[in-house]
Amino acid sequence: MARRGKKKGRPVSGWVILDKPVGMGSTEAVSKVKWLFQAEKAGHAGTLDPLASGMLPIALGDATKTVPYVQDGAKIYRFTVAWGEERSTDDLEGPVTNNSDKRPSEADIRAVMPKYTGVIMQTPPQFSAIKIAGERAYDLARGGEAVDIPAREVEIGRLDIVSHDGDRTVFEVECGKGTYVRSLARDMGRDLGCYGHIADLRRTEVDPFTPDDFVTVKELETARFGEAGQPQEGDLPMDFAAIDGLVIDTVAALDCLPQVAVSDDTATKIRLGNPVIVRGRDAPVEADEACATAHGRLVAIGSIERGMFKPRRVFAG
C-alpha cells in the first residue's frame, strides 16, 4: 500500500476577506492567498467573475468547514448597467447580440423595479457555472452550443437606483444565494425594450462580513514580504506574524448560529466527540444547529438536544 504523503503547508485557519481586483479569477485569487499564507488548504465562499471586483471571502484550513454558512449569507452588489446593447455574456466580455437606440428614463426604470424584488424566477446567464447534463454552461456556450438553462427561484431583498444619466444606471442590490446580477441587467433591459448589460460590478458585502474586513492583495504581500516586495522563490521569509494578523477567526462566519461558551476542559471533551451539558442561564435548551466556543475561538458545530450539546464537526484548538 502506498504511503500517504505529508500535508504541505501550515495549519493556519480563519477567513481572509479579499478585495478581489478586476481581471483576477476566483480560483486564481484563492491560489494566491493560499501561497502567501503557505496554508494547507483554502477555498472561497462564492465565485466572482474576473470582470467583477470586491468581496471574495477566502477560508483557510479548518475555516473551509464553515464555507456553506457564508455562501448562504446575503450579498450586496453595486453595479452599472449600460443601456442599448445586449451581449452574449451579459457583461463587457462578450460580443453584442442585440442593440437599440432607445434609452430608459429613471421613471421607466423605477416602474419595472418592483418586478425584480422579493422571491422571483431568474434564468442564469448562458455563460455561467451552472451544470447542464454534467457540463458547465459556459463550456457549452463557448463551444457554440445553445444552452437551455431552466429558471430558478432567487430572493432579492432590495434593489435601489444610486444614479442615472440616460445611457447608464448605477444600482445597488441586496440578494440571496444563487442570484445573478448579470441576469438582472439582461432582463431589465428586455423589459424596458432597450437591452442592457453589466458595465461594472462590485460585491461590497457578504454577510456576516463588511467592507471593514477588506484586505487587498498588496496589503497581504506587504505583510508577508515587507515593503521591498517578493524575494526570490528560494529565499522566502519564514515569519508569518504580520500576515497572520490579517486573518479573521473562523467563528466569525457563524454569527447566524447560537453560540455556547465552554471551558477548556469541556472543549477537550467536545473535540473528542463527547456530548456535554450546556450551562449558563441564557443557554439554549434546543437548537438544530449551534456552535461551541472557548475563549471566543470555535470548538465545534453541533446541535443542542434537551440541554446537551452534541458535536457534529470539531475544530482544532
PERAMO-V107815 format. One line per field, one symbol per residue. ss: DSSP state (H for helix, E for strand, - for the rest). psi: psi as a letter, one per 30 degrees, with the letter a starting at -180 (. if undefined). burial: 1 if it has 24 or more other ideal C-beta (glycine too) atoms within 12 Angstrom, else 0. A space follows every 50 residues. Layout:
ss = ???
psi = ???
burial = ???
This chain:
ss = ---------E---EEEEEEE-----HHHHHHHHHHHH-E--EEE------ --EEEEEEEEHHHHHHHHHHH---EEEEEEEEE-EEE---E----EEEE- -----HHHHHHHHHHH-EEEEE--------EE--EEHHHHHH-------- -EEEEEEEEEEEEE---EEEEEEEE-----HHHHHHHHHHHH---EEEEE EEEEEE--E-HHH-E-HHHHHHHHH-------HHH-----HHHH---E-H HHHH---EEEE--HHHHHHHH----EE---------EEEEEEEE--EEEE EEEEE--EEEEEEE---
psi = kkkklkkkllhkkakjikiklkfkleeeeeeeeeeefhlellllijkkle fllajjkkkkbffffgeeeeeflkkkkklkkklfkklefgafellkfklk fkkkleeeeeefeffglajlkkjlleilgkkjhfkkefeeefggkkkjkk llklkjeljkkelkgdflkklkkklakfkjeeeeeeeeeeefgflllkfk kkkfkjkgllfffkkleeeeeeeeflffakakeghkkgjgeeeffgkkke fffgffkkkkklleeeeeeefggkllkklkegkkekkeklkklkhfkkel kalkjhgkkjkejlkl.
burial = 00000000000111111111000101001101111111101111111111 11111111111111111011111111111111111111111111000000 00110000100110011001011111111100000011001000001010 00011110101000000111111111011111111111110101111111 11111111100011111001101110000000000000010011011111 11111111111100011011100001010000010010111111001111 11110001111011100
